[in-house]
Amino acid sequence: MEPVFALLTGIFLTIAIYLMMSKFIIRMLMGVAILGNAVNLLIFTSGRIMREVPPVIGPGLDVPAGPVANPLPQALILTAIVISFSFFAFLLVLSWRAYSTLGTDNTDEMRVAEPDGAPPPPLGY
């Protein structure tokens, strides 16, 4: 089962990098979302997938002599899901603001927002 997840992680990473190299913001956002899922799957796969052994041993039970599943990757994935969702929400709002201000989601056409060498106008506080 682990080789299948490793292959799936590689496919997710490939798709994410391909989408993030696009010049359209929507594709970049989808690439960031897929990259977050790929990293979560990588952490999950590195924690070893075992159905036979419990991740946490309850009180009063004997500790098995064999391998025991590690609960730490699962806790890390839960934290990473929350962080990646908040990061994606921030990027979504940022890209919406850029789209509504500039009227395009093409990064080549967003060059009008870059300074042309002139000093910036003073802030009107």
N, CA, C and O of each residue as an XYZ file, in Angstrom:
500
protein
N       0.815     -1.191      0.000
C       0.000      0.000      0.000
C       0.863      1.261      0.000
O       0.496      2.270     -0.603
N       2.020      1.200      0.683
C       2.885      2.366      0.731
C       3.446      2.749     -0.638
O       3.546      3.944     -0.918
N       3.819      1.800     -1.511
C       4.282      2.213     -2.843
C       3.197      2.937     -3.652
O       3.502      3.834     -4.438
N       1.949      2.549     -3.459
C       0.858      3.233     -4.163
C       0.745      4.674     -3.686
O       0.580      5.589     -4.493
N       0.834      4.877     -2.366
C       0.771      6.238     -1.833
C       1.992      7.054     -2.241
O       1.878      8.254     -2.489
N       3.155      6.419     -2.312
C       4.359      7.124     -2.756
C       4.211      7.567     -4.214
O       4.593      8.683     -4.566
N       3.660      6.701     -5.054
C       3.422      7.052     -6.451
C       2.386      8.169     -6.565
O       2.554      9.092     -7.362
N       1.336      8.089     -5.787
C       0.307      9.120     -5.789
C       0.870     10.459     -5.303
O       0.506     11.511     -5.828
N       1.747     10.422     -4.314
C       2.399     11.649     -3.846
C       3.245     12.262     -4.952
O       3.223     13.478     -5.145
N       3.980     11.446     -5.671
C       4.780     11.942     -6.792
C       3.926     12.560     -7.884
O       4.295     13.584     -8.458
N       2.789     11.945     -8.173
C       1.879     12.496     -9.182
C       1.314     13.832     -8.710
O       1.244     14.787     -9.484
N       0.913     13.900     -7.447
C       0.399     15.164     -6.894
C       1.463     16.261     -6.963
O       1.162     17.388     -7.355
N       2.694     15.944     -6.588
C       3.765     16.938     -6.630
C       4.032     17.407     -8.054
O       4.266     18.594     -8.281
N       4.000     16.490     -9.013
C       4.223     16.851    -10.406
C       3.133     17.780    -10.908
O       3.421     18.793    -11.546
N       1.888     17.441    -10.626
C       0.766     18.282    -11.047
C       0.841     19.649    -10.370
O       0.590     20.671    -11.009
N       1.182     19.675     -9.089
C       1.247     20.939     -8.354
C       2.324     21.854     -8.925
O       2.091     23.049     -9.105
N       3.488     21.307     -9.206
C       4.568     22.131     -9.762
C       4.197     22.626    -11.151
O       4.474     23.775    -11.495
N       3.577     21.777    -11.947
C       3.138     22.190    -13.282
C       2.125     23.332    -13.200
O       2.222     24.301    -13.953
N       1.161     23.221    -12.296
C       0.154     24.263    -12.173
C       0.727     25.554    -11.596
O       0.307     26.640    -11.995
N       1.669     25.460    -10.672
C       2.238     26.667    -10.087
C       3.150     27.406    -11.058
O       3.447     28.580    -10.835
N       3.599     26.761    -12.120
C       4.415     27.426    -13.126
C       3.569     28.143    -14.176
O       4.115     28.753    -15.095
N       2.272     28.077    -14.055
C       1.377     28.737    -14.991
C       1.411     30.246    -14.773
O       1.860     30.722    -13.730
N       0.934     30.990    -15.763
C       0.894     32.440    -15.609
C      -0.470     32.946    -15.178
O      -0.683     34.155    -15.089
N      -1.392     32.041    -14.911
C      -2.720     32.422    -14.445
C      -2.839     32.142    -12.947
O      -2.430     31.084    -12.469
N      -3.397     33.092    -12.223
C      -3.453     32.992    -10.764
C      -4.321     31.827    -10.304
O      -3.992     31.165     -9.320
N      -5.420     31.568    -10.999
C      -6.306     30.470    -10.596
C      -5.569     29.134    -10.653
O      -5.710     28.305     -9.754
N      -4.795     28.930    -11.693
C      -4.021     27.683    -11.791
C      -2.963     27.609    -10.687
O      -2.705     26.542    -10.132
N      -2.360     28.755    -10.379
C      -1.378     28.767     -9.293
C      -2.024     28.398     -7.964
O      -1.439     27.659     -7.172
N      -3.227     28.909     -7.717
C      -3.926     28.577     -6.473
C      -4.261     27.091     -6.405
O      -4.120     26.469     -5.353
N      -4.700     26.528     -7.513
C      -4.973     25.084     -7.528
C      -3.687     24.293     -7.297
O      -3.712     23.254     -6.637
N      -2.569     24.773     -7.832
C      -1.282     24.121     -7.597
C      -0.876     24.160     -6.136
O      -0.349     23.183     -5.604
N      -1.124     25.300     -5.481
C      -0.801     25.413     -4.055
C      -1.672     24.464     -3.232
O      -1.186     23.830     -2.296
N      -2.958     24.367     -3.578
C      -3.857     23.461     -2.855
C      -3.433     22.001     -3.043
O      -3.429     21.227     -2.086
N      -3.080     21.632     -4.262
C      -2.646     20.253     -4.522
C      -1.305     19.982     -3.849
O      -1.067     18.877     -3.362
N      -0.430     20.981     -3.820
C       0.851     20.808     -3.142
C       0.650     20.545     -1.652
O       1.335     19.702     -1.072
N      -0.283     21.260     -1.033
C      -0.578     21.009      0.375
C      -1.077     19.594      0.606
O      -0.690     18.946      1.579
N      -1.936     19.113     -0.287
C      -2.422     17.738     -0.159
C      -1.302     16.726     -0.396
O      -1.266     15.679      0.251
N      -0.399     17.030     -1.309
C       0.719     16.115     -1.571
C       1.641     16.020     -0.359
O       2.113     14.935     -0.016
N       1.894     17.147      0.284
C       2.754     17.125      1.474
C       2.070     16.362      2.605
O       2.722     15.606      3.326
N       0.769     16.553      2.763
C       0.041     15.795      3.784
C       0.099     14.295      3.510
O       0.280     13.501      4.433
N      -0.052     13.914      2.268
C       0.026     12.497      1.907
C       1.431     11.957      2.126
O       1.600     10.801      2.514
N       2.436     12.786      1.879
C       3.819     12.369      2.118
C       4.066     12.120      3.599
O       4.692     11.128      3.971
N       3.576     13.017      4.440
C       3.730     12.829      5.891
C       2.981     11.578      6.346
O       3.485     10.806      7.161
N       1.778     11.386      5.814
C       0.985     10.216      6.181
C       1.673      8.919      5.763
O       1.679      7.944      6.514
N       2.248      8.912      4.570
C       2.921      7.708      4.079
C       4.199      7.436      4.865
O       4.545      6.278      5.103
N       4.898      8.484      5.268
C       6.137      8.273      6.012
C       5.870      7.736      7.417
O       6.772      7.187      8.048
N       4.634      7.888      7.915
C       4.288      7.370      9.232
C       3.925      5.904      9.228
O       3.491      5.385     10.256
N       4.082      5.232      8.137
C       3.786      3.809      7.953
C       2.312      3.510      8.151
O       1.720      3.822      9.184
N       1.754      2.910      7.151
C       0.343      2.560      7.165
C       0.229      1.107      7.605
O       0.633      0.198      6.879
N      -0.310      0.897      8.770
C      -0.481     -0.459      9.296
C      -1.898     -0.593      9.830
O      -2.338      0.208     10.655
N      -2.592     -1.584      9.368
C      -3.950     -1.825      9.864
C      -3.959     -2.761     11.064
O      -4.926     -2.794     11.826
N      -2.895     -3.511     11.228
C      -2.896     -4.548     12.241
C      -2.615     -4.024     13.643
O      -3.014     -4.646     14.627
N      -1.936     -2.892     13.743
C      -1.527     -2.409     15.053
C      -2.201     -1.076     15.357
O      -2.371     -0.247     14.463
N      -2.586     -0.869     16.614
C      -3.239      0.398     16.964
C      -2.217      1.527     17.107
O      -1.076      1.273     17.490
N      -2.609      2.778     16.804
C      -1.680      3.884     16.985
C      -1.477      4.250     18.453
O      -0.408      4.729     18.832
N      -2.498      4.025     19.278
C      -2.397      4.346     20.698
C      -2.815      3.109     21.483
O      -3.826      2.480     21.170
N      -2.047      2.768     22.486
C      -2.336      1.595     23.302
C      -3.044      2.073     24.559
O      -2.514      2.896     25.305
N      -4.229      1.559     24.789
C      -5.039      1.981     25.927
C      -4.491      1.494     27.255
O      -3.605      0.640     27.289
N      -5.018      2.040     28.365
C      -4.545      1.607     29.686
C      -4.998      0.175     29.978
O      -6.094     -0.234     29.595
N      -4.171     -0.547     30.636
C      -4.489     -1.917     31.008
C      -4.153     -2.936     29.935
O      -4.306     -4.137     30.161
N      -3.701     -2.489     28.776
C      -3.328     -3.408     27.699
C      -1.821     -3.588     27.689
O      -1.065     -2.673     28.015
N      -1.405     -4.775     27.311
C       0.024     -5.044     27.220
C       0.587     -4.380     25.966
O      -0.060     -4.344     24.919
N       1.786     -3.865     26.093
C       2.462     -3.269     24.948
C       2.901     -4.385     24.015
O       3.593     -5.308     24.447
N       2.513     -4.321     22.735
C       2.915     -5.389     21.819
C       4.426     -5.375     21.594
O       5.069     -4.326     21.591
N       4.962     -6.567     21.408
C       6.406     -6.697     21.202
C       6.803     -6.272     19.798
O       7.958     -5.914     19.563
N       5.865     -6.305     18.865
C       6.156     -5.948     17.480
C       6.009     -4.462     17.214
O       6.003     -3.652     18.140
N       5.893     -4.116     15.961
C       5.792     -2.702     15.606
C       4.458     -2.094     16.030
O       3.432     -2.773     16.077
N       4.495     -0.829     16.331
C       3.308     -0.079     16.722
C       3.207      1.126     15.789
O       4.218      1.761     15.490
N       2.010      1.442     15.332
C       1.832      2.591     14.450
C       2.141      3.883     15.196
O       1.902      3.989     16.399
N       2.662      4.841     14.486
C       3.070      6.107     15.078
C       1.940      7.132     14.932
O       1.541      7.432     13.807
N       1.413      7.679     16.036
C       0.332      8.655     15.928
C       0.809     10.064     15.596
O      -0.018     10.921     15.283
N       2.098     10.333     15.654
C       2.608     11.675     15.410
C       2.328     12.189     13.996
O       1.922     13.342     13.855
N       2.524     11.386     12.939
C       2.206     11.903     11.599
C       0.742     12.296     11.441
O       0.430     13.250     10.729
N      -0.142     11.578     12.091
C      -1.561     11.935     11.997
C      -1.827     13.275     12.662
O      -2.614     14.071     12.151
N      -1.189     13.535     13.784
C      -1.344     14.827     14.454
C      -0.731     15.946     13.621
O      -1.282     17.045     13.556
N       0.407     15.675     12.985
C       1.030     16.679     12.131
C       0.151     16.995     10.923
O       0.068     18.147     10.495
N      -0.497     15.983     10.380
C      -1.369     16.202      9.219
C      -2.564     17.054      9.604
O      -2.960     17.933      8.839
N      -3.146     16.820     10.765
C      -4.270     17.652     11.199
C      -3.855     19.113     11.322
O      -4.597     20.011     10.924
N      -2.679     19.345     11.869
C      -2.178     20.710     11.967
C      -1.900     21.287     10.591
O      -2.221     22.447     10.334
N      -1.311     20.502      9.707
C      -0.984     20.974      8.368
C      -2.238     21.279      7.554
O      -2.220     22.190      6.727
N      -3.314     20.547      7.767
C      -4.554     20.824      7.056
C      -5.082     22.201      7.430
O      -5.505     22.963      6.562
N      -5.058     22.519      8.706
C      -5.538     23.822      9.161
C      -4.658     24.941      8.611
O      -5.169     25.958      8.142
N      -3.358     24.763      8.666
C      -2.445     25.793      8.173
C      -2.575     25.958      6.671
O      -2.602     27.090      6.186
N      -2.657     24.871      5.918
C      -2.773     24.990      4.463
C      -4.112     25.597      4.058
O      -4.179     26.322      3.064
N      -5.174     25.319      4.801
C      -6.460     25.938      4.485
C      -6.412     27.440      4.721
O      -6.914     28.208      3.901
N      -5.818     27.869      5.824
C      -5.734     29.305      6.087
C      -4.815     29.998      5.080
O      -5.093     31.123      4.667
N      -3.739     29.347      4.688
C      -2.845     29.899      3.670
C      -3.558     30.008      2.329
O      -3.406     31.004      1.621
N      -4.336     28.986      1.979
C      -5.084     29.018      0.727
C      -6.142     30.112      0.757
O      -6.349     30.793     -0.248
N      -6.817     30.294      1.893
C      -7.819     31.354      2.007
C      -7.163     32.726      1.859
O      -7.722     33.602      1.200
N      -5.991     32.928      2.458
C      -5.279     34.191      2.309
C      -4.904     34.432      0.850
O      -5.102     35.533      0.335
N      -4.367     33.417      0.182
C      -4.000     33.574     -1.223
C      -5.216     33.830     -2.103
O      -5.128     34.577     -3.078
N      -6.347     33.218     -1.770
C      -7.570     33.436     -2.531
C      -8.038     34.880     -2.407
O      -8.414     35.492     -3.407
N      -8.023     35.431     -1.206
C      -8.419     36.823     -1.005
C      -7.423     37.761     -1.678
O      -7.823     38.757     -2.282
N      -6.141     37.456     -1.582
C      -5.124     38.282     -2.208
C      -5.275     38.284     -3.728
O      -5.158     39.333     -4.361
N      -5.530     37.129     -4.308
C      -5.696     37.059     -5.764
C      -7.006     37.716     -6.205
O      -7.065     38.314     -7.279
N      -8.048     37.609     -5.390
C      -9.299     38.291     -5.729
C      -9.103     39.805     -5.719
O      -9.626     40.515     -6.578
N      -8.353     40.285     -4.750
C      -8.077     41.719     -4.685
C      -7.246     42.165     -5.891
O      -7.510     43.221     -6.465
N      -6.270     41.389     -6.270
C      -5.457     41.725     -7.440
C      -6.301     41.696     -8.708
O      -6.149     42.554     -9.578
N      -7.193     40.709     -8.815
C      -8.054     40.621     -9.991
C      -9.031     41.786    -10.057
O      -9.248     42.357    -11.126
N      -9.622     42.142     -8.919
C     -10.592     43.233     -8.930
C      -9.924     44.584     -9.166
O     -10.542     45.485     -9.733
N      -8.670     44.738     -8.738
C      -7.959     45.996     -8.953
C      -7.418     46.112    -10.371
O      -7.553     47.156    -11.009
N      -6.806     45.042    -10.863
C      -6.141     45.091    -12.155
C      -7.005     44.594    -13.307
O      -6.715     44.893    -14.466
N      -8.055     43.845    -13.010
C      -8.960     43.366    -14.050
C      -8.465     42.180    -14.844
O      -9.013     41.890    -15.908
N      -7.456     41.490    -14.371
C      -6.944     40.317    -15.077
C      -6.354     39.340    -14.068
O      -5.967     39.724    -12.965
N      -6.292     38.072    -14.465
C      -5.626     37.078    -13.630
C      -4.366     36.549    -14.303
O      -3.764     35.581    -13.837
N      -3.973     37.182    -15.391
C      -2.761     36.817    -16.100
C      -1.596     37.608    -15.507
O      -1.640     38.838    -15.468
N      -0.572     36.923    -15.053
C       0.535     37.611    -14.398
C       1.352     38.450    -15.375
O       1.985     39.421    -14.961
N       1.354     38.104    -16.650
C       2.056     38.934    -17.631
C       1.365     40.282    -17.809
O       2.027     41.294    -18.036
N       0.053     40.297    -17.708
C      -0.689     41.545    -17.850
C      -0.713     42.345    -16.551
O      -1.130     43.503    -16.552
N      -0.274     41.752    -15.448
C      -0.224     42.470    -14.169
C       1.045     43.304    -14.033
O       1.283     43.881    -12.972
N       1.845     43.380    -15.053
C       3.087     44.148    -14.991
C       2.824     45.642    -14.827
O       3.735     46.383    -14.457
N       1.612     46.100    -15.089
C       1.304     47.524    -14.942
C       1.369     47.941    -13.481
O       1.502     49.130    -13.191
N       1.280     47.007    -12.567
C       1.336     47.334    -11.143
C       2.765     47.528    -10.659
O       2.975     48.044     -9.561
N       3.752     47.125    -11.454
C       5.146     47.277    -11.049
C       5.606     48.706    -11.306
O       5.150     49.342    -12.256
N       6.494     49.211    -10.479
C       6.989     50.573    -10.704
C       7.842     50.637    -11.967
O       8.510     49.668    -12.328
N       7.810     51.782    -12.628
C       8.557     51.959    -13.874
C       9.872     52.694    -13.668
O      10.470     53.163    -14.637
N      10.325     52.803    -12.457
C      11.569     53.478    -12.160
C      11.362     54.846    -11.531
O      12.293     55.421    -10.968
N      10.151     55.367    -11.623
C       9.852     56.658    -10.998
C       9.693     56.465     -9.497
O       9.323     55.381     -9.046
N       9.971     57.513     -8.718
C       9.791     57.358     -7.268
C       8.314     57.186     -6.929
O       7.449     57.732     -7.613
N       8.029     56.435     -5.884
C       6.627     56.208     -5.520
C       5.975     57.498     -5.039
O       6.645     58.360     -4.471
N       4.666     57.632     -5.265
C       3.985     58.835     -4.782
C       3.933     58.835     -3.255
O       3.939     57.774     -2.631
N       3.882     60.025     -2.657
C       3.852     60.075     -1.194
C       2.527     59.532     -0.669
O       1.483     59.637     -1.313
N       2.608     58.956      0.510
C       1.399     58.429      1.151
C       0.611     59.584      1.720
O       1.178     60.460      2.374
N      -0.679     59.601      1.485
C      -1.510     60.708      1.949
C      -2.149     60.436      3.287
O      -3.351     60.182      3.373
N      -1.354     60.489      4.320
C      -1.903     60.234      5.653
C      -2.629     61.435      6.140
O      -3.167     61.424      7.247
